[in-house]
Amino acid sequence: MSSYFSATRSVETVNGRIGADTDPRLRRIMTSLVTHLHGFVKEVELTEAEWEQAIAFLTRTGQMCSDTRQEFILLSDVLGVSMLVDAINHQAPGGATESTVLGPFHVDGAPHRAPGETISLDGKGEACLFRGRVLDLDGAPIANALLDVWSDNADGFYDVQQPGLQPPFNNRGVFRTDAEGCYAFRGVKPVSYPIPADGPVGWMLAALGRHPWRPAHLHVLITAPGFDRLITHLFVAGDRYLQSDAVFGVKEALIVAFQPVDGPNERWLVEHDFVLARPLAH
């Protein structure tokens, strides 16, 4: 049978060139990718002009990436791919805190802070006290768990989006639980914000008639020896974008009440426990 390329046998021809010694997992992924990609091109009858536009779109997406911005993660997020990968890979047992997307604005190396310390370095926004415990599935406290937390500022921007305007590591910090699994820190009540819309992802959303807004939330990444890593959010109850998050990251169990308080240092209080699961035995 001919090995020359044709529209009718395009999948077989391309996948037939994969080497015999190729890693089995890579073979499975690339075979499926070629199959679905060629099927998509045939189904929509992609024109040459549309192909050129797609290449330009992906090229510009790469050019937008930097140390502080990941346009490809943003693209994955708005297409629902990030949440699908999360759902497939993090099927937590009942009772464990649900996970969601990491997002494009996590920064390694955030400073470790003392319990109760504030992550708000610019003093802007409505001050909020966050406190609770980190527990296992049996309700036992997890000591020495690390909570890496970050959020936007009162204007809806992360520090890396406004270098020179916000202090480095503004609204970021790492906190360690005590012997009773307790954590506490101060920050600001998050606000809704649009994901960066000045690049290819924003142009795509506009062309599709979709808004770029995310509901107000705090990011939390928790690690503890012997437990699965947890990437999650705390969403502000009542936010107008909970039902239409641009990156599909909202889960009902992650929506929390921000309680008004009359304390001298805070206007809001959030009390929330996180429950970690242990890795599944294979």
N, C-alpha and C positions, 0 to 999 in steps of 0.2 A: 504494500500500500504506500502511496506517495507520502513523503514527509514534508512536501512543500506546503506553504501556508495557503489556506483558503478560508472564506467566511464560514463555511459549513462545518469545517473541522478545525477551527482555530484553537479550541480548548485542548483537544487531543494533541495537536501539533506542538503547542507551547509546553504543555505539561510533559510531553514525551521527551523533551530536551533535558529534563532534570536528571542529574547524574545518579548512578546506581548507589553510590556511597553517601548520598545526602542524608543528613540527620533525619530520622523518621518524623520527629515533631515538625521540623522545618518543612519537610516534604508535605505533610498533611496541611499545614497552614498555607503554603504557597499554592498547592494544588487547588484548595478550596477558593483562595483569593482569585486565581486566574479564572476558575469556573464561574464564580459570581460576577466578576468584573466584566468578562466577555458577555455573560448573559445580560448584564445591565446595558452595555453598549448596544447590543442587538435589540433589546426590548424597546429602548427609547430612540433607536436609529440615530445615534449621535452624529452630528454634522462635523465637518472639519473645523468650521468656525467655533463651534461649541467646544471641541477638543482643545483648540488653541486657547480659548478663554479659560478652560479648566487648568491647563498648564500654567497660564499666567497667574491664576488664583493661587495655586499651590506654591508657585515661586514667590509671590508676594507674601504669602503666609510665612514661609521660611525667613524671608527678609525682615519681617516684623519681630521675630524672636530675638531676645536678648537675655542677659543675666537676670533681668527683673520682669520679663514678660514672655509668656509661652503661648504664642498664638495657635500652635497646633493643639495644645491641651484645650484651649478655648474652643477650637473647632470641634474637637471630640466631645466637649461638654454640651454644646448647643445642638449637636446631632443626637444626643442621648446615648452615645457610645460609652462615655465614661461611667454613667450610671448603670448601663447594662453590664459592663465588665465588673463593676462593683457588686451588682446583684448576683452574678454567676460565681464570683470568687469569695463572697462573704455572706454565706447563708448561715447566719448566726443562729444558735439554738434559742428556743423560747426563753424569754427572760433577759437575754443579753441586749445591751444597747445597740440599736441599729446604726449602720454605717452610712456614709454618703460620700460625695466627691471630695477630693483634696483641694481642687481649685488651682488656679495658676499663680497664686500670690503667697504660697508658703515660702519661708526663707529659713534655711539652715543656720544654726548658730545663734538663735535668739538667746538673750541673757537669762540665766537662772536667777529667779527672784525669791525673796523671802515670803513666807506665808502672809497673806493680807496686804502685800505690797501692790501698788498700782502699776498697770501697764500703760496708762495714759501719761505720756511725757509732755504733751503740749497743754494739758489742762482744759481742753475743749470738750464739749459734749456734756451729756447728762450722766453724772457719775452713778455707777452701779456696782454693788457688791455681789460677787458670785461665790457660792459656797455649796458644799455637799460632800459626798464620799465616793470613793471608788471601791466597788465590791466585786466578789466573785458570784457565780450562779447560786451558791448556797447562802449568800448574804453575808459572808465573812469579809472583813475589811482587807484591802490590799495595801500594805505599807510600801513606801518608796516607789510608788507609781509616778511616772513623769507625765505631766499635762503640759503640752505645748499648745498655747492658745494665741490667736490673733484675730483682729477684727479691723473694720474700716473706722475712719474717724467721723466726727460729727458732720462732715461735708460729703461723706460717702466715698472716700478715697483711702487706699492703703498707703503706708509710708513709701513703698517702692514706686508708687505712681507719682509721688510729689517730692522727689529728692531736692533738698534745699529748702522746701517749705515745711516739711514735717521732720522732726528729729529721727535719726536712724533707730529702728526697732520701736517706733511709736506704736502703741497698742499691740505689743508682742511680749511674750514672756514664757518661761518654763518654770513650773511649780512642782514640788515633790509632796506627795501625801505623807501624813504622819503615821504613827503606829496604829491609829484607829481608822486609817484610810481616808482621813479628812483632808480637804483642800479648801483654800480660800484665797481670793485675789480681788482686786478692784480694777475696774475698767470703765468703759462708757457703754451706754445703751446703743447697740448698733442701729444703723439706719439703712433703709433700702438704697440700692445704688445700681446704676447701669454697668454691665460689663463693658470693657473697652470696645467702642463702636467705631473707632477711627481707622480700622483696618479691614482686611478681607472678611473676617467673621461678621463684623458690623454691617458691611455692605450686603452680605448674604442675607442677614436677618431682615434688613430693610426691604430687600427685593422680595422676600417671602411674606412680608406683612406681619412680621413678628417683632415684639418689643425686646429690648436688651436688658430688662430689669431683673434683679435678684431681690427676694425679700430679705429684710434685715436678719442678720445671723452672726453668731460667734463661731469661729472655727475651733475645734478641739482635736488634738492628736494625742492619744494616750498609749504609753508603752509601759510594760511591767514584765519582769522575768517570769517565764512560764505561762504567759498569756498571749493571745493573739493581739496584734496591734489594732487599735481602734481609731479610725478617722471618721469624725462626725461633726455635726453642727448643733447649735441651739438656736432655733428660729423664734422670732418674736411673735407671740400670739396676736392675731388681729391684723397682721400686715396685709396690705392690699394685694401683694403679689404672691401669696402663698400658693394659690391655685394655678399660677402661670409662670413659675420660676423659669427663667431663660435657659437654665442648665438642668432642669428636671430633678433638682436635688432634694426637694422637700419630702419628708415622710411624717405622717401624722404624729408618730411617737416622739419626734424631735421638736415639736412645737411646744414652747414653754411659756408660762406666765411670768411677766416682769411686774413684780408687785411694787406699788408706790410706797415709799417710806418717808418718815419725817426726820431721819437721822441727820446729824450735823455734817456728815461727809458724803452721804449718798442720797440720791432721789429714787433709786430703784434697788430691788433685791431679787436675785434669782437663786433658788435653792433646788439643786438637781443632783441626783446620784447617777453615776455611770456604772454599768455592770459589764465586766469583761468575761470572755469565754476562753477556755484553754484550747490549744490546737487539737483538732480531731486526730485520733490514732489511725494510722494507715496499716 
